[in-house]
């Protein structure tokens, strides 16, 4: 295949990956808001807190996947770029063995966790058998994900076919959502409501297996295991552990020092704010294999061009999202939580969430580029520092200020890690100065301040309207805030980008 065709395919797949990731994330956001609302209204905050806690805690077990998936994807970039199917197959065989062992370990951990969680929440109003069953359903789902799906996911990610995984996951999510929606409306037991998660794995495996069989038939043939490529697996594992500790630090603190009701409150806010993280991470992951292929072909100029353009776009997008969060979160919660069994309005925590997500998301793109470029070991220590700060300072913040102090550690940790990765990509990978990255941040900070100030002039109070009309009025407010923010920030970035590039050409 000619270089021109390779470039066209890379652009096409990147486009597909980004579009499908956005669609999947939008569906995930909608589902993550509808189901918990119904669950709290029908079963109460404690049940929702239990389901949230179990789901988040099982994310820790995904560190078994993270260590090898990142290293394996990086190892597969060159073989895929060179069309070396034997090397791809060898690495795939090692991945398959690792995932099989991980799934077996995860099942054992699920059994242990069921007993531990039942003991932790023995003083709640939830029966012990409900806790154990919910944990086991979640654990079995995650175990099956390792045993039968993980190896296929890594291959598709490395070959820039992530859009296929997105479509399969979207199909499964919609099927599960429909079943849970009906079960909750019928008032069925919470255990019955959780069972459809097992169906998600069945749907995803069936669709993914036949796709792999058609596109990569050589992977299913016998072959030798190639384990040489996993040199940085340990560093990638440490990074994944640190990511999970940082992301779930507030949930850990509340699980130990708080209760299921507080866990439910925090999880609703986390679901809203982490939507931006997931969107940006999925978009960055869609770009990662593109960067990886550019790096292994040593096309440094193309890497710089693609990265800088993405940096401008994603920083502007993040700025718009954060302005919307700052002005829309509390009004939304006032409408969303009407009729709940406890108070869900925490304005200070919402503001701190905005800054925490802003700082964390600024580092998503440079972090993905660093890892896809093979700088896994160099990314380890900043991840550890961020995780340690999020957990240690988060404990102190909660004990001193309650829910409002949970996120102080996350803010401090993300500031340090994001700054390091911006430096790493600019100075070590691109061999360029930090000036453009710093300029982009300053420009967007100024534009965001202006957008928030102007948006404050919009006087709409959705909470003063009852029922569905409250959501309609919130949507009107949201469109107004988004429109103001988008026009100011996207317009300002477009003008600044044109001026910056024109000045750069004159200097050259």
N, C-alpha and C positions, 0 to 999 in steps of 0.2 A: 504493500500500500504506500502511495506517495506521501511525502510530508504534508502536502496541502490537504489530502484527504484525511490524514490523521488529525490535523488541526481542526478541520471542519467537524469531524466526529467528536473531538474533545469539546468543542463549543456546543454541539448539539446535546451531548449527554449532560454537560453542566447545566444547560438550560432546562432540560427535562428534570434533572435532580432538584433544582431550585424550585420549579413550579410545583412538582409533586410534594416536596417537603412543606411548602407553604399551605397547600390544600390539606395535607395530613395534619399539620399543626393547627389549622383553623378548626378542623373537625375535632381534634383532641381538646382544644379549648372549650368548644361548645359542650362536648360530652362531660368534661371535667367540671362544668358549672351546673349542668342540668341534673346529673345523677346525685351529687352530694346534696343539692337543694331538696330534691325529692326524699333522699334518705334521712336528712335531718328532720324534715317536716313529718315523715312517717314513723321513723324509729328513734329520733332524738340525737343530740350531739354526741353522746357517749359512743353510740354505734358507729357514727361517722368517724369519730376520733380513733376508734379501734381499727377500722378498715384503713384509714389513712396511715396510722402508725405501722401496721403490718406491711402495707405496700412499700412504704419508705424504707423500713428496716431490711426488707428483702433486696432492696437496691444495693445494700452493702455486699450481698453475696455475688452481685454482678462483678465485683472486683476479680473474681475467678476468671471471668471472661475478658475484662479490660486489659489485663496484662499481656495476653497473647494476641488479642484482636488488633491492637494498635501496631505492635511489632510485626505481626504477620501481614497486615495491610501494606506497611512500608516495604517489607521484603518482597511483596508480590508486584510492586509497581514496575520494576525493571523487567522481570520475566514477561509480564503482560505487554509492556511496551515493545519488547523484542520478539514477541510471539513464541516464546520458549515454553511449550506446553508441558514438557517433561519436568522443568523446574517448578512450574505452577502446580503440577500434580504432586510432586514430592513435598512441597510446603503444605499443600492441602491435606495430605495424609497425616502430617504432624498435627495440623489444626484439629482434624477429626478425632484423633486419639486424645488430645488435650480436652476437648469439649466433652467427650464421653466420660472421662474420669471426673471432670468438673461436675457434670450432671449427677453422677453417683454420690459425690461428696455433698452436693447441695441437698439431695434428698435426705441424707442423714442429718444435716444441719436443720432441715425443716422440722423433723421429728423433735429434735432437741429444743428448737425455738418454740414449738407449740407448748411444751411444758413450762419453759421459762416465762413466756408471755402470760400464760394462765396464772402463774404465781405473781407476776408483777402487778396485774390488774385484778387481783382477787377481791379487793375492796370495792370495785366498781359494781354497778347494778347489772352487769352482764353475766350470764351463766357461764361456767367454766367450759362446758362442752362447745358452746358457741365460739369462744375464743380459740380453742384448739382446732375446731373444724375450719374456721376462717383462715387460720395460719396454715393449715395443711393444704387447703385449696390453692392458696397463693404459692406455697412452697412447691407443690407438684407442678403447677404451671411454669414456674421458673426452672425447675429441674428439666422438664420436657423441652423448654427453650434451649437449654444447653445441649441436651442429648441429641436433638434432631434438627435444630435450626441454626445454631451459632456458626457452624463451619460454612454453611451456604452464604450466610450474611457477609462474612469476611471476604469471600471471593467476589460477590457482587459489588461490594464497596470498593475493592481494589481495582475492579474493571470498569468503574464509573457507571455501573448499572444499579445504583442505589434507588433510582426512580421506580424500578420494578418492585423492590422491597416495600417502598412507600405505598404503592398501589395495593399490594397484597395485605399490608397492615391496615390500610384504610378500610378495605372490604371486611376484614375480620372485626375491626372496631365497630363498624356500623351494625354488623350482625349481633354483637354482644350488647351494644347499646339498646337496640330494639327489644331484645329479650329482657334486659334489666328494667327498661322503662315499663314494659307490660307487667312484669312480676311485682314491681313496687306499687303500681296502680292497683293491682289485685290484692295487695297487702300480704303477700306471701312471706314466709320466714326469711330472715336475712341470709341464712345458709343457702337457700334456694336462689336468692338474688346473686350470690357470689359464684355459683356453679358455672354460669355461661363463660367465665374466663377460660375454662378448660377448652371450650369450643374454639376460642381464638387461636390456640396453638394448632388444633386440628386443621382449621382453614388455612392458616399461613403455611404449615408444613406441606399440605397437599399441593397448593399452588406453587410454592417455591421448589419443591422436589421435581415437578414436571418441567419447570422452567430450566432448572439446572441440567436435567437429563437431556433437554433439547439443545441448549446453548453450549454446555460444557460436558459432553458425554465422556470425554477422556478422564474426567475426575472420578467417575464411578468404576473405572478399570483398576486392576491390580497394579501396584507400583511401590517403589522404595520410598521410605520416609526421609525427608531432608530436614534435619534439625539444625543445620549450621546457621540458618538465617535468623535464629531467635536470640541473638547476642544481647539485645537490650530488653528482653522480656521482663527481667527483674525491675528495671527502672520504670518501664511502662506500668507494671503492676503497682509500684509505689505511688505513681502519679494518679492511677485510678482510685486507689484507696484514699489518697488525700482529697481528690475531687468529691468522693462520696461523703467523707467526713465533713468537709466544708459545706456541701449542699444540705446535708441532713443534721448539722450541728444543732440548730434550734430545736429540731424534733427530738434529738437525743436528750437535750437539756430538759425539755418539757416532759419527756417520758420518765425521766428519773426524778425531777423535782416538782413536776406539775401533775396534771391529771388528763383524762381522756377528753374532757370538755375543752380545755385549753388547746389540746392537740387538734381538735376539730376546728377551732377558731383560726389557729395558725395555718392549718393546711388549706383553708379557703383562700387566705391571702397569698400563700405560697403558690397555689394553683394559678391564681391570676397573674402574679409577677413572673413566675417561672415560665409562663407561656412565651414571654419575650426571649428568655434564655434559650428555650427549646427551638424557637424559630430561628434565632441567629446561629445556634450550634448546628442545626440541621442544614441551614444554608451554607455555613462554613464547611461542614463535612462534605456537602455536595461539591464544594470548590477544592477540597483537600486533595482528592485523587488527581485533579487537574494540576495543582501545584506539584504534587509528587511526580507526575509524569514529566513536567517541565524541568524539575530539578535533576532527575536521573538522566535526562538528555542534555544536561548542562547548558540549558538555554537561559542564562542568567538575566539577560536583557528582557526576555519575555516574562520571567518571574517577577521582575521589578515592575514592569508595566501593568501586569494583571493585578499584582498585590496593591499597588498604589491606587489604582482605579477602584478596587474593591474596598479599600480603606476609606476613601471618600464616601462611597455609596453607603457602606454599612454604618459608619459613624453618623451620617446624616439620618439614616433610618432609625438608629438607636436613639438619637436625640428627639426625633418626632415621637417615638414610642414613650420615652420617659416623660416628656411634657404632658402627654395624654394621661399617663399613670398619675402624675402629680395632681392633675386637676379632676380626674374622673373616678379614682378608686373609692374615696369615701362616699360620694353621691351614689355610686353603684351599690356599695355595701348597705346603704340605708334602704335601698329598694329591695335588694336581694335577700336581706336577712329579716324582712318584715314577717312577724309571726313565729320566728325561731324561739327556742326555749331558753335562750340566754343572750346577753349583749355581744354583738359581733363588731361593734364600731370602735376601732383603735386608730385614731387619726395620726398619732405620732409614729406608731409602728408602720403605717402605710407610707409616711414620708421617708422613714429610714429604709424601708424596703426599696423605695425608688432609687435612693443613692447607692444602696448595696448592689442592686441589679445593674445600675449604670456602670459602676466601677468594674464589676465582674464581666459584663458583656463587652466592655471596651477591649478586654483581653482575649475574647473568643477567637477573632480572626488571626492575630499574631501567634496565639498558642497553637492553633490548628496548623498554621504554616510551618512553625518551628518543628512540630512533631512529624509532619509529612516530609520535612526536609531531613529527617534523621536526627534532630537535636533532642532526643528523648532524655538522655542522661542529664543534659544541661537544664532541662525543665523540671527535674525532680525536686531539688531543694526549695525553689519558690513555691511549689505545690504543697510541700510539707509545712512551710512557714504559714501559708494561708490557712491550711487546715487547723494547725495548732492555735493560731490567733482566733479563728472563728469559734473553736470549742472552748478554749480557756477563758478568753475575754467574754464570750457569750454567757458562760456560767456566772461570772462576776456581775455582768450586766443584768441578768435575770434576777439574781439574788438581791441586787440593789434597787432596780427600777421595774421589776416585773416584765411583762410582755414587751414593753417599750425598750428594754435594754438588751433584748435577745440578739439584735442584728449589729451591734456596735463592733463586735469582733469580726464579723463578715466584711464590714466596710474597711476596717484597717488591713485585714489580710488581703483582700482583693486589690487594694491600692498598691501594695507592695508587689504582688505577683503580676498584675497588669503592666506596671511600669517596667518590670524586668523583661517581659516578653516583647514589649514595644522596642526596647533597647536591643534585645537579642536579634530580632528580625532585621531591624534597620542596619545595625552595625556589623553583625556577624554573618548574616545570610545574604542580605542585599549589598553589603559593603558600602552603605550610604550614610549620610548624616541623619540625625534625629529631627532636623528642622521641619520637614514636611509633616511628620506625625504630630509634632507639638503644635504646629500651625493649625492642623485640622481640628485638634481638640479645642484650642482657643477660639477658633471661629465658631464652632458648634456650641460652645459654652455661651458665647455672646448672643448668638442667634436664639438659643433656647431661653435665655433670660428675657429677651424681647418677646418671644412667643408666649411665655407664661404670663408676662405682664399684660399683654394685649388680650389673652384668653380670659383673664380675670374680669374683664369688662362684660363678659357674657353672663347674664343673670337668669339662670334656669334652675329650678329646684325640683328635680324628679320625685323626691321623697314626699312631696306634698300631694302627689297624685296616687290614687289607690289602684291596686291590681295591675293588670297588663298595661294600663295607660302609663304607669310609672316607668316601665321599661321603654315605652315608646318615647317619652320625654327625655329619658336618659340617652337614648339613641340620638335624639335631636341635639342634645348637649354634646355628645361624643363627636358627632359629625362637625359641629361648629368648632370644637377644640382642635380636632384633627385637621380640619381645613385651614384654620389659622396657623397651626404649627407647621403643616406641610408646606404651605405657600412661603412662609418666612424662612424655614430651615432649608428646604430643598432649593428654593430660589436663591437664597444667600450662598449655599454651597456651590451651586452651578456657576454663579457669577465669580465667586472666589477661585474656583477651579480653573476657569478660563483665564482669569488674570494671572494666576500662579504659573500656568503652563506657558502663557505668552511671555512673561518675564523670564522664565527659564530658557525659552528658545532664544531670546535676545542675548542672554549671558553666554550661551553656547555658540 
